[in-house]
Amino acid sequence: MQEITRSVANIESLEYQEILQHKRAVRDQSQLNSQQRLSNVAGAFSAKTNLAAAAGRGNTEPLIIVDDLVTTGATLAEAIRALRTAGFTVIGAVTGAVANPYD
């Protein structure tokens, strides 16, 4: 997914940055229900310090999050929370696939 994202950003003359980092380990979510997924990723992400400082000064453009797969949306919700907490404006998300969480 990273290569695709970089390529699209390049073609569209958009900046590509990896802003999020894990603050702590999370369990594999493949066997977790939606509530367990929310708990699993709660507080797991933060923005990289140098980029968060720029966001706090208003020195960033709005962001679009790119993720490979969305099942319940727990990871995307946590990513958005972490980015907004750091001062970023998130305007949307794009995913490569959507899974049926009940399959």
HELIX and SHEET records of a PDB file:
HELIX    1   1 GLN A    2  ILE A   11  1                                  10    
HELIX    2   2 SER A   34  VAL A   41  1                                   8    
HELIX    3   3 THR A   49  GLY A   56  1                                   8    
HELIX    4   4 ALA A   74  THR A   85  1                                  12    
SHEET    1   A 2 LEU A  20  HIS A  22  0                                        
SHEET    2   A 2 PHE A  45  ALA A  47 -1                                        
SHEET    1   B 2 LEU A  63  VAL A  70  0                                        
SHEET    2   B 2 VAL A  90  VAL A  98  1                                        
END                                                                             
